[in-house]
Amino acid sequence: MINYLNIDVTPKHMNILVTGGAGFIGSNLCESLLKKGHNVFCIDNFNSYYDPKIKENNIKTCLKDKNFRLFRKDICDFGGLEGIFDKISIDAVFHLAAEVGVRASIENPKLFEKVNVAGTLNILEICRKFGIKKLIFASSSSVYGENKKTPFSETDPVDNMISPYAASKRSAEIFCGAYSRLYGIKIACMRLFTVYGPRGRPEMAPYKFTKLVYEGKEIPMFGNGHSKRDYTYVTDIIDGLMAALDKDFDFEIINLGDSRPIELKKLISVISMVVGKDPKIKQLPEQKGDVSVTFADISKAKKLLDYKPKIALEQGMKNFFAWYKNNML
């Protein structure tokens, strides 16, 4: 294979491919990898789940870097993936591309199976075919479902999933484990807990509620406001993912969260404080697929990755609102 893209390659720097690299977490990850001196190859299909212009904006800084290359491809297109790997010698893959959203998965479960399961299988097959020996996969806290024991540990049973999204992520984890054992691919499945921050997805509560409070519109609050989420700031997640790149696991499943669950009412209160406006709340019935709590046991991440989340919700939302005003208004 040759470095036909005219990207600098030195022994201490790796060629790293990031699927879903124009998304929220992916674009932040790409920037961090570039800052470390790696050569970054981004795959994204810029689908219409939310405005593709947001993703275009996410990677505008990366596109200025000579060590970055964007491929507008879909992970469901195996031939398209082969065309990329035929020309580039890849050292490691971050697989973040996915269909997202619990409620969306209930409405269209077949799409989630196609992208999150079959698409992940495509990535694993590509790694097998081209001898890629390191893969870091972005899984989800949703796999824990309605587990009663908290905090959620990687050794807990995951038999209580309540959405096709959760099932698709757990299925992908199982395929990752099988390919690791069959072909010696070193794989870390990172279970991410409710990531928020600059470039956050617009349908998620931190972004959506901030926008609505700022505009003086009603917030749709599903349930009584006592549901809890382990909101985790995006730079803490990136630190965990980057740390996994430097480790030599055979196969591991690792939680990345903040380990301080926040009630929905508390989130709204913090957003109100940050924006400087009182919220208008419209209470609605609970929605199918929404779990009552997510709560990460991060002891394994601390031990294996020296993972230490740093950004509390109040500071994280201040950072997000500053980004929102500068980029989205």
C-alpha positions in Angstrom: 0.0 0.0 0.0 1.2 3.5 -0.6 0.5 6.9 0.9 -1.1 8.3 -2.2 -2.7 11.2 -0.4 0.5 13.2 0.1 0.0 13.1 3.9 3.1 13.1 6.1 3.9 9.7 7.6 6.6 9.3 10.3 7.3 6.3 12.4 6.0 7.8 15.6 2.7 8.9 14.1 -0.1 6.6 13.0 -2.6 6.5 10.2 -5.9 6.5 12.0 -9.3 6.1 10.4 -12.4 7.5 12.1 -15.8 6.5 11.0 -18.5 9.1 11.8 -15.7 11.6 12.0 -17.8 14.6 11.1 -20.3 14.1 13.9 -20.3 15.5 17.4 -17.8 13.2 19.1 -16.1 12.2 15.9 -15.1 15.7 14.9 -13.7 16.5 18.4 -11.8 13.2 18.2 -10.3 14.0 14.8 -9.1 17.4 16.0 -7.4 15.7 19.1 -5.7 13.1 16.9 -4.4 15.8 14.6 -3.0 17.7 17.5 -1.1 14.6 18.5 0.5 14.5 15.1 -1.4 11.6 13.7 -2.7 11.3 10.1 -6.5 11.2 10.2 -8.8 9.7 7.6 -12.4 10.5 8.2 -15.4 8.6 6.8 -18.9 10.1 7.1 -22.0 9.9 4.9 -23.5 13.2 6.1 -26.9 11.7 6.5 -30.0 13.8 7.1 -30.8 12.7 10.7 -30.0 16.4 11.5 -28.9 19.2 9.2 -25.8 18.0 7.3 -24.5 21.6 7.3 -23.8 21.1 11.0 -21.4 18.3 10.3 -19.8 20.4 7.5 -19.2 23.1 10.1 -17.9 20.5 12.6 -14.9 19.6 10.4 -14.1 22.9 8.8 -11.0 23.2 11.0 -9.8 19.7 10.2 -10.1 20.3 6.5 -7.4 23.0 6.8 -4.9 20.4 8.2 -2.7 18.8 5.6 -2.8 15.5 7.6 -6.5 15.2 7.3 -8.5 13.6 4.6 -12.3 13.3 4.3 -14.1 10.5 2.5 -17.8 10.9 2.0 -18.7 7.3 2.3 -21.2 5.0 4.0 -20.1 2.2 6.2 -22.8 0.1 4.7 -21.0 0.3 1.3 -18.4 -2.5 1.7 -17.0 -1.8 -1.8 -16.5 1.8 -0.9 -14.6 0.9 2.2 -12.4 -1.5 0.3 -11.5 1.3 -2.1 -10.2 3.4 0.8 -8.3 0.6 2.5 -6.8 -0.5 -0.8 -4.9 2.8 -1.1 -4.0 3.6 2.5 -2.1 1.6 5.2 -4.3 2.1 8.3 -2.8 1.4 11.8 -6.0 1.8 13.9 -9.7 2.4 13.5 -12.1 4.4 15.7 -15.6 3.2 14.8 -18.1 5.9 15.8 -20.5 5.9 12.8 -24.0 4.8 13.8 -27.6 5.6 13.6 -28.4 7.2 16.9 -31.4 7.9 19.1 -33.6 5.7 21.2 -36.9 7.0 19.9 -35.7 7.0 16.3 -34.8 3.4 16.7 -38.3 2.5 17.8 -39.7 4.1 14.7 -37.2 2.5 12.3 -35.6 -0.5 13.8 -34.5 -2.1 10.5 -32.4 1.0 9.7 -30.6 0.6 13.1 -29.9 -3.1 12.4 -28.6 -2.2 9.0 -26.2 0.5 10.1 -25.2 -0.4 13.6 -25.0 -4.1 13.2 -24.3 -4.9 9.6 -22.3 -1.6 9.2 -20.1 -2.6 12.2 -19.7 -6.1 10.7 -18.4 -4.4 7.5 -15.8 -2.5 9.6 -14.8 -5.7 11.3 -14.5 -7.5 8.0 -12.4 -4.7 6.6 -10.1 -4.9 9.6 -9.8 -8.7 9.1 -9.2 -8.4 5.4 -6.6 -5.7 5.6 -4.8 -6.9 8.7 -5.9 -3.9 10.9 -5.0 -5.0 14.5 -6.6 -2.2 16.6 -10.2 -1.1 16.7 -11.9 1.2 19.2 -15.7 1.0 19.0 -18.1 3.5 20.4 -20.9 1.6 22.2 -23.5 3.0 24.5 -24.7 3.0 28.1 -28.1 2.1 26.6 -27.1 -1.5 26.6 -27.7 -1.5 30.4 -31.4 -0.8 29.9 -33.4 -0.9 33.1 -30.8 -2.5 35.2 -31.7 -2.0 38.9 -28.2 -2.1 40.2 -26.3 1.1 40.1 -23.8 2.2 39.2 -23.6 0.2 36.0 -20.6 -2.1 35.8 -19.1 -3.8 32.7 -19.7 -7.1 34.4 -23.4 -6.5 35.0 -25.9 -8.6 33.0 -27.3 -6.6 30.0 -30.6 -8.5 29.6 -32.9 -5.5 30.2 -32.5 -3.4 27.0 -35.7 -1.6 26.1 -34.9 -0.1 22.6 -33.7 -1.4 19.2 -30.8 1.2 19.5 -29.6 -0.5 22.7 -30.0 -4.0 21.1 -28.1 -2.9 18.0 -25.1 -1.6 20.1 -25.0 -4.8 22.2 -25.1 -6.9 19.0 -22.2 -4.9 17.6 -20.3 -5.5 20.9 -20.8 -9.3 20.5 -19.5 -9.2 16.9 -16.5 -7.3 18.1 -15.8 -9.9 20.7 -16.1 -12.7 18.2 -13.7 -11.0 15.7 -11.2 -10.3 18.4 -11.1 -13.9 19.5 -11.2 -15.3 15.9 -8.7 -13.0 14.2 -6.6 -11.4 17.0 -7.9 -7.9 16.4 -7.3 -5.9 19.6 -10.7 -4.2 20.3 -11.9 -1.9 23.0 -15.7 -1.3 23.2 -16.3 2.0 25.0 -19.7 2.4 26.5 -20.3 6.1 26.4 -22.7 7.8 28.8 -24.8 10.8 27.6 -22.1 12.9 26.0 -22.7 16.7 25.7 -20.7 19.8 24.9 -19.7 22.0 21.9 -21.0 20.5 18.6 -23.5 18.4 20.5 -26.4 16.8 18.6 -29.3 19.2 18.3 -32.0 16.7 19.4 -30.3 15.8 22.7 -31.6 17.5 25.9 -28.5 19.7 26.7 -28.6 21.3 23.2 -32.4 21.2 22.6 -33.3 22.7 26.0 -30.6 25.4 25.8 -32.0 26.5 22.4 -35.6 26.5 23.7 -34.9 28.4 26.9 -32.8 31.0 25.0 -35.7 31.4 22.5 -38.3 31.6 25.3 -40.1 28.5 24.0 -41.6 25.6 25.9 -39.4 22.7 27.0 -41.0 19.2 26.5 -40.2 17.4 29.7 -41.1 13.7 29.5 -42.1 12.3 32.8 -41.9 13.9 36.2 -38.3 15.3 35.8 -36.8 12.8 38.2 -35.1 10.6 35.5 -31.3 10.8 35.8 -28.5 10.8 33.2 -24.8 10.5 33.6 -24.0 13.6 31.6 -20.4 13.4 30.4 -18.5 16.3 28.9 -17.1 15.7 25.4 -13.5 16.4 26.2 -13.6 13.8 29.0 -14.9 11.3 26.6 -12.2 12.2 24.1 -9.5 11.8 26.8 -10.9 8.2 27.4 -10.9 7.3 23.7 -7.4 8.7 23.2 -6.1 6.8 26.2 -7.6 3.5 24.8 -5.5 4.1 21.6 -2.3 3.9 23.6 -3.2 0.6 25.3 -2.8 -2.9 24.0 -6.0 -4.7 25.0 -7.0 -8.0 23.5 -10.7 -7.3 24.1 -12.2 -5.1 26.7 -15.5 -3.4 27.4 -15.1 -0.1 29.3 -17.5 2.5 30.6 -16.8 6.2 29.9 -19.0 8.4 32.0 -18.9 11.1 34.6 -20.3 8.9 37.4 -22.5 11.7 38.8 -26.0 11.2 37.5 -28.1 14.4 37.2 -31.9 14.7 37.4 -33.7 16.1 34.4 -35.1 18.9 36.6 -31.5 19.7 37.7 -30.3 19.9 34.1 -33.1 22.3 33.3 -32.2 24.4 36.3 -28.5 24.6 35.3 -29.5 25.5 31.7 -31.8 28.3 33.1 -28.9 29.6 35.2 -26.4 29.5 32.3 -28.8 31.1 29.8 -30.2 33.6 32.3 -33.8 33.0 31.5 -36.6 31.1 33.3 -37.7 27.9 31.6 -41.2 27.3 30.3 -41.9 23.6 31.0 -44.5 21.5 29.3 -44.8 18.2 31.1 -45.5 15.2 28.9 -46.0 11.4 29.5 -42.9 9.2 29.7 -41.7 7.9 26.3 -41.1 4.3 25.4 -37.5 3.3 25.4 -36.3 6.0 27.9 -34.6 4.4 30.8 -35.0 5.9 34.3 -31.3 6.3 35.1 -27.9 5.9 33.6 -24.9 5.8 36.1 -21.4 4.7 35.1 -19.1 2.7 37.3 -15.8 4.1 36.0 -13.4 2.1 38.2 -12.3 0.0 35.3 -11.6 3.1 33.1 -9.6 4.6 36.0 -7.6 1.5 36.4 -6.9 0.7 32.7 -6.9 4.2 31.2 -6.1 6.5 34.1 -9.4 8.0 33.2 -10.4 11.0 35.3 -13.5 13.1 34.2 -12.8 16.8 34.9 -15.7 18.9 33.7 -18.8 19.1 36.0 -22.2 19.9 34.5 -22.3 23.6 35.4 -19.0 24.4 33.7 -19.8 22.1 30.8 -23.0 23.9 30.1 -21.3 27.2 30.3 -18.8 26.0 27.8 -21.6 24.7 25.6 -23.7 27.9 25.7 -20.6 30.0 24.8 -20.1 27.8 21.8 -23.8 27.9 20.9 -23.8 31.7 20.9 -20.7 31.9 18.8 -21.6 29.3 16.2 -25.3 28.7 16.0 -26.9 32.2 16.3 
